[in-house]
Amino acid sequence: MAGTRWTTTTVVGVLLLGALGGCSQDSSDSGREGTGEGGRTQGRATSQRPFTLVATGDIIPYPSIMEQARRDGGDGGHDFRPMFSGVKPVISRADVALCHMETPYGAPGDHFTGYPMFKSPPQLAGALADTGYDSCSTASNHSLDAGPKGVGRTLDALDRAGVAHTGTARNRREATRPAVVKVGKDGPRVAHLSYTYGTNGVPTPEGKPWMVRKLKADRVIADARAARRAGADVVVVSPHWGTEWQQRPDAQQRELARRLTASRTDGRPDVDLVVGTHNHVPQPYEKVNGTWVVYGLGDQVASFVPEMYRGNEGSMARFTFAPPGERGGRWTVRRAEYLVSHSDTGPPFRVVRATKDRFPQVHSRVREAVLSRGAGQQGLREAR
């Protein structure tokens, strides 16, 4: 993970930079201020060391998972850290690690709930930090399950844990700023943007359309360009999209991927990487207009599978970015890799890596899905 953690008072590993293009600022809202380090990336010296970025799929604590965390925590309350121990080495060794926090949090001691209206224990945020995650996308179809207070509790808990977040907001100003992870002291800044196709019909609170960021191509492109102007060297988009339980990307995913990756400013891509969530099953990786798109990472933490599907499994995407050349340019993906993860229901419930020797059927299914649109011929490899 990035070498330092974020606080509200010091410029360290995670920053909030710039105003996004899809919302205007409102000085009446009390939100975090930027660091004052805005401005164009051009001319700003950064470390020329390659860096690795890992992204993982949906984290959805169903009741059985919450009960496992309660057992693991004993008298200390819910402890989700043991669940992630099997994949912690992959996450913690990355320079930048991104998760997707699908469900909102309740207050300590709340009655926590599962499908269809989730409310998860806030101790999960600490486990994400302990595992090594730097930033989590929070825009999903379940973002408003616990109402505006649930949005606030979730972001408050992530703040306390030192995990950045993007996609939902407590006020208008927060909604206009992407999460940006800084790689080391002098390394590049990675902007993380998050959007959802909808919220299961739950309306955003009156007068607060900014609370959950909705997925529209023009908005994403405007936000990516704004992040660049604010100093981001790499822009990663986490869209919550597609058709649940469908391995093949649907027409909307393919069209949005085409538009996002085709967008350019001064001949350079506005978006450097797309890592999708929501589908609950692993979907393919594919280079679109020269940019890597992961249509769906599948589930990272889940325990519910309709009888006609196989789930609780997904891929972990790992991309190595190379620095610009001496003549300038952009950070670009030098190596594209995937790993297979599996929610082993046990008991005890644990998230583990699946290999040819351990959970071979899971490994085979995920491998087939990931490579189903020719990513192997485009350079994608399974990480060892």
BELNOR-V274196 format. One record per backbone hydrogen bond with DSSP energy under -0.5 kcal/mol. NH is the residue of the N-H (numbers start at 1). CO is the residue of the C=O. Records with the same first field share a line. If there is no record, write none. Layout:
NH: CO + CO
This chain:
6: 162
7: 10
12: 10
13: 5
15: 180
17: 15 + 178
20: 176
23: 20
29: 26
31: 29
35: 16
39: 229
41: 228
44: 41
45: 43
47: 186
51: 321
53: 319
54: 96
55: 317
56: 98
58: 298
59: 100
60: 58 + 301
62: 60
65: 62
66: 62
67: 63
68: 64
69: 65
70: 66
71: 67
72: 68
73: 69
74: 70
76: 73
77: 74
79: 69
83: 80
84: 80 + 81
85: 81 + 82
86: 351
87: 84
88: 84
89: 85
90: 87
91: 87
92: 88
93: 89
94: 91
95: 52
96: 52
98: 54
99: 135
100: 57
101: 99 + 137
102: 59 + 100
103: 59
104: 142
105: 150
106: 120
110: 107
112: 110
113: 119
117: 114
118: 116
119: 113
120: 104
124: 121
125: 122
127: 123
128: 124
129: 125
130: 126
131: 127
132: 128 + 129
133: 128
134: 97
135: 97
136: 164
137: 99
138: 166
139: 166
140: 138
143: 140
145: 142
147: 144
150: 146 + 147
151: 147
152: 148
153: 149
154: 150
155: 151
156: 152
157: 153
158: 154
159: 155
160: 156
161: 157
162: 158 + 159
163: 158
164: 134 + 162
166: 136
169: 211
175: 171
176: 172 + 173
177: 174
178: 17
179: 192
180: 15
181: 190
182: 13 + 180
183: 188
184: 182
187: 183
190: 181
191: 189 + 234
192: 179
193: 191 + 236
195: 238
196: 213
197: 240
202: 199
203: 201
208: 205
211: 208
212: 209
213: 167
214: 212
215: 196
216: 214
220: 216
221: 217
222: 218
223: 219
224: 220
225: 221
226: 222
227: 223
228: 224
229: 225
230: 226
231: 228
232: 227
233: 189
234: 189
236: 191
237: 273
238: 193
239: 237
240: 195
241: 239 + 277
245: 279
246: 243
247: 245
254: 250
255: 251
256: 252
257: 253
258: 254
259: 255
260: 256
261: 257
262: 258
263: 259
265: 268
268: 265
270: 263
272: 235
273: 235
274: 292
275: 237
276: 294
277: 239
283: 296
284: 247
285: 370
286: 293
288: 286 + 291
291: 288
292: 272
293: 286
294: 274
295: 284 + 293
297: 276
299: 280 + 313
300: 58
301: 58
309: 306
313: 280
314: 341
315: 297
316: 339
317: 55 + 315
318: 337
319: 53
320: 335
321: 51 + 319
322: 332
325: 328
328: 325
331: 233
332: 322
334: 320 + 332
335: 320
336: 379
337: 318
338: 381
339: 316
341: 314
342: 352
343: 312
344: 342 + 350
345: 343
350: 344
351: 83
352: 342 + 350
354: 340
355: 358
359: 357
363: 359
364: 360
365: 361
366: 362
367: 363
368: 364
369: 365
370: 366
371: 367
372: 369
374: 371
377: 374
378: 374
379: 376
380: 375
381: 336
383: 338
